[in-house]
Amino acid sequence: MIHDIPKPEISADFTIDDIRKIRDWHYEILKDATNEEQIDFYHRESEDGRRAIEEIRRSKEVKAV
């Protein structure tokens, strides 16, 4: 079971404390998850990351034109 815990607040400077917050958050939401739930979670998160990267690339292309 994946726990419903909100994502941690990340500072603009991205510090060591932010990394700890993310690690703790991952541990807490996935500690009771099955292997399939973990795979689904990481697949969903990676898709969100890919979309964000594509948006950044598109915005850079628009600015370059």
TAGIZI-V992931 format. One record per backbone hydrogen bond with DSSP energy under -0.5 kcal/mol. NH is the residue of the N-H (numbers start at 1). CO is the residue of the C=O. If there is no record, write none. Layout:
NH CO
NH CO
//
This chain:
3 1
3 29
5 3
14 11
19 15
20 16
21 17
22 18
23 19
24 20
25 21
26 22
27 23
28 24
29 25
30 26
31 27
33 30
38 34
39 35
40 36
41 37
42 38
43 39
44 40
45 41
46 42
47 43
48 44
49 45
50 46
51 47
52 48
53 49
54 50
55 51
56 52
57 53
58 54
59 55
60 56
61 57
62 58
63 59
64 60
65 61
//
